[in-house]
């Protein structure tokens, strides 16, 4: 019999009980939304607009780390920046944004409509850059105390050691994986050590941006960390070197309206992409005991997956050696 996962206990009744424990009355309409790290639901509320309930994965973040995430989004909201902060829960003994119920921690958010932005439109990229310049002004005002930083050790070395130690790499691919990750980590070591770090979104891909009325709304700061500003820009880039160059120049045009951009950080794009690849593979492996992951990612942990992943990492060795993008 498969080992029970903590999220197996998160039934619709428990979700409604949790929401009602902070003073809201559910109307029994619950829609599970697309989220894997945590569990996220749209929850109907009697005579009011629905709320979004985010139930945190047990043992990932501490309460202090979650509250730091909330504090950043509340700071942004207070500065009239389009992030979606959690709701204050005033019926709890102490006013807070994080509640506890039956072993789960959860936060409630207002529902935010929108669609994915069109990143092929350079004007949209300039708007996104302008908004991120404002986000980073707030992010640079003070550091996270409890949340970690993006680092080669955490994203690269720890990911590699977990995959090898837990036996996820098939024997036929282990030597190739060891060789290429050794090479990549050696080439990236120290790159982030002397880079200015601020509070960043950390996972600023198209799925975490809702576009409405020419305004981008940033959601899901769950991966917020200390990191270089470029971390929140590079995931908006696509295409070849020429196309990516046009895109980054549009983003930086908007960004520079509010905050100076350090062009030397462009050299970090490929290292950060490489680290994300390594981290993502280990993330899937670390979550493989959660039944939602084999259902959502059936391709993971197959020979075909590992062959493709290793080839992507090999390709990154060439990208790391290539000239970085420029603003000219």
MIDRENZA-333472 format. One record per residue (C-alpha): residue in one letter; x negated, y, z. Coordinates in steps of 0.001 Angstrom, whole numbers, padded with zeros to 6 digits, always signed. Example, Ala and Ser with C-alpha at 12.3 -4.5 7.8 and 13.67 -1.06 7.14 Angstrom:
2
A-012300-004500+007800;S-013670-001060+007140;
END
This chain:
328
X+000000+000000+000000;X-001333+003438-000972;X-002310+005711+001885;X+000288+008400+002586;X-000712+011944+001675;X+000218+014878+003959;X+002287+016466+001191;X+004435+013301+001090;X+006103+014645+004235;X+007018+017946+002575;X+010643+017120+001764;X+013273+019651+000592;X+014829+019498+004066;X+011492+020330+005695;X+010954+023229+003263;X+014390+024657+004094;X+013865+024149+007821;X+010532+025972+007592;X+012075+028954+005803;X+014977+029097+008209;X+012554+028989+011146;X+011509+032550+010228;X+015056+033853+010121;X+016206+033353+006528;X+019233+031326+005475;X+018620+028969+002553;X+021354+028233+000042;X+019908+024747-000700;X+018535+025702-004125;X+014876+024672-004323;X+012775+024609-007478;X+009236+023219-007315;X+006834+025395-009287;X+003660+024458-011112;X+000966+024277-008451;X-001427+021517-007442;X-003806+022844-004786;X-000852+023876-002638;X+002879+023284-002974;X+004916+026226-004196;X+008711+026489-004396;X+011321+028992-005444;X+013818+028937-002594;X+017321+030345-002793;X+018374+032658+000050;X+022004+033345+000948;X+023174+036758-000324;X+019605+037786-001179;X+017045+037305-003937;X+015159+033998-003912;X+011721+033892-002306;X+008607+031966-003275;X+007347+029650-000558;X+003681+028641-000600;X+002812+025656+001608;X-000933+025411+002087;X-002923+022236+001602;X-003838+020981+005060;X-007468+021368+006152;X-008612+023394+003167;X-008675+026908+004625;X-008595+028015+008238;X-005876+030375+009455;X-008464+033172+009502;X-009393+032524+005869;X-005748+032489+004754;X-005056+035729+006605;X-008065+037328+004890;X-006508+036424+001538;X-003225+037986+002672;X-004967+041101+003968;X-006619+041718+000595;X-003344+041481-001332;X-001627+043749+001199;X-004441+046300+000812;X-003963+046198-002951;X-000206+046604-002629;X-000636+049590-000310;X-002834+051188-002999;X-000027+050665-005539;X-002032+048003-007373;X-000061+045236-009012;X-000895+042267-006815;X+001875+040229-005184;X+001399+040174-001390;X+003117+037888+001129;X+006167+039050+003051;X+005865+040084+006663;X+007622+037553+008881;X+009054+039722+011633;X+011205+037084+013358;X+008169+035097+014493;X+006845+035797+018021;X+004081+037948+016521;X+004504+039840+013250;X+002494+037873+010692;X+002345+036725+007089;X+001456+033113+007957;X+003880+030756+009660;X+003587+027212+010998;X+006202+024473+010883;X+005941+020730+011459;X+002212+020664+010801;X+002350+022835+007665;X+001283+026437+007211;X+003270+028548+004788;X+003793+032063+003486;X+006715+033621+001656;X+006448+035936-001343;X+008863+038027-003388;X+009673+036518-006759;X+007726+038247-009543;X+008832+037904-013141;X+006573+038167-016145;X+004854+036294-018927;X+001294+035483-019812;X-000571+038461-021305;X-001671+038420-024931;X-005449+038414-024586;X-005925+038738-028353;X-004760+042350-028039;X-007715+044599-027164;X-005372+047233-025729;X-004033+044646-023286;X-007591+043759-022303;X-008334+047416-021647;X-005265+047629-019388;X-006398+044493-017570;X-009865+045962-017159;X-008419+049188-015784;X-006365+047276-013222;X-009309+045097-012210;X-011431+048205-011736;X-008899+049354-009146;X-008724+045856-007603;X-012492+045813-007214;X-012608+049293-005684;X-010521+047849-002862;X-012473+044584-002891;X-015759+046437-002477;X-014559+048512+000481;X-015353+045773+002996;X-016420+042118+002872;X-014651+038919+003746;X-015831+037661+007114;X-014481+034097+007076;X-014190+033275+003389;X-017252+031854+001585;X-019178+033223-001389;X-019458+031818-004883;X-022845+030121-004994;X-024879+027591-006928;X-025119+025511-003757;X-021354+025325-003225;X-020036+025219-006783;X-022939+023332-008337;X-025005+021248-005942;X-022173+020259-003598;X-019942+019319-006534;X-022673+017179-008070;X-023465+015404-004818;X-019814+014704-004088;X-019171+013125-007496;X-022279+010960-007274;X-021807+010050-003633;X-018141+009130-003971;X-018806+006907-006977;X-016764+008836-009530;X-019420+008815-012256;X-019254+005515-014209;X-022576+003611-014145;X-023073+004015-017895;X-022907+007819-017530;X-024703+008332-014243;X-028215+008857-015617;X-027005+011383-018203;X-024986+013237-015575;X-027920+013340-013165;X-030292+014608-015834;X-028115+017391-017174;X-026951+018607-013760;X-030531+018583-012461;X-031518+020771-015395;X-028561+023130-015008;X-028925+023613-011275;X-032645+024262-011592;X-032036+026879-014281;X-029335+028634-012240;X-030959+028502-008819;X-031355+031957-007335;X-029341+033741-010042;X-026630+034892-007636;X-028882+035622-004675;X-029584+039282-005413;X-026266+040153-007069;X-023879+042563-005383;X-020923+040626-003969;X-017444+041973-003359;X-014069+040445-002583;X-012859+039006-005899;X-009740+037147-007010;X-012000+034234-007914;X-009596+032414-010251;X-008527+035176-012602;X-007329+033112-015557;X-004299+033782-017736;X-002028+031594-015581;X-002534+033901-012605;X-001554+037075-014474;X+002100+037961-015072;X+002611+040650-017719;X+005723+042808-017529;X+006461+046260-018951;X+002799+046696-019932;X+001715+046072-016335;X-000337+043030-015259;X+000630+041522-011912;X-002064+039393-010284;X-000862+036375-008305;X-002369+033463-006365;X-005434+034799-004566;X-005921+031369-002983;X-009473+031106-004390;X-010505+034619-003351;X-014150+034724-002249;X-017124+036998-002146;X-018620+037093-005620;X-019891+039292-008460;X-017373+041505-010219;X-017891+039656-013521;X-016235+036576-011969;X-012838+038232-012479;X-013595+039332-016045;X-015236+036468-017894;X-012251+034088-017895;X-010393+036513-020160;X-012951+036012-022927;X-012576+033592-025830;X-013867+032901-029307;X-017381+033256-030646;X-020081+035686-029538;X-018749+038481-031761;X-015153+038111-030550;X-016173+037781-026902;X-018350+040877-027274;X-015403+042924-028554;X-013262+041643-025707;X-015718+042398-022910;X-016288+045886-024280;X-012519+046537-024201;X-012264+045220-020629;X-015218+047303-019445;X-013821+050449-021113;X-010774+050173-018904;X-012696+048981-015858;X-015068+051950-015999;X-012159+054386-015657;X-012095+053461-011970;X-015327+051693-011065;X-018824+051540-012506;X-019606+048208-014112;X-023081+046749-013707;X-023963+045563-017217;X-026681+043290-015821;X-023886+041003-014578;X-023163+039959-018176;X-026067+037532-017843;X-024004+035681-015214;X-021132+034739-017531;X-022545+031412-018698;X-023882+030413-015256;X-020459+031129-013763;X-018773+029166-016557;X-021126+026248-015895;X-020462+026329-012165;X-016721+026401-012769;X-016975+023291-014972;X-018901+021435-012293;X-016619+022619-009511;X-013451+021724-011435;X-014576+018128-011995;X-015342+017752-008288;X-012049+019453-007374;X-010126+016832-009330;X-012110+014065-007644;X-011606+015518-004162;X-007847+015679-004753;X-007473+012273-006404;X-005738+010834-003324;X-002924+013361-003812;X-000325+011554-006004;X+000352+014785-007901;X-003134+014728-009413;X-003122+011345-011227;X+000287+012301-012629;X-000834+015733-013812;X-004362+014813-014937;X-004132+011228-016267;X-007164+011826-018490;X-009455+012377-015489;X-011901+009693-014381;X-011865+007824-017678;X-014941+007085-019783;X-013577+009494-022378;X-013336+012261-019759;X-016874+011777-018463;X-018346+011581-021958;X-016676+014885-022814;X-017597+016546-019522;X-021262+015594-019826;X-021342+016848-023412;X-019865+020173-022268;X-022596+020444-019648;X-025249+019643-022251;X-023805+022399-024450;X-024095+024770-021480;X-027857+024269-021360;X-028012+025961-024774;X-025596+028701-023707;X-027676+029455-020638;X-030750+029909-022823;X-028969+032163-025332;X-028915+035952-025222;X-026055+037278-023044;X-023247+039492-024289;X-023944+043205-024447;X-021831+046349-024228;X-023310+047740-027476;
END
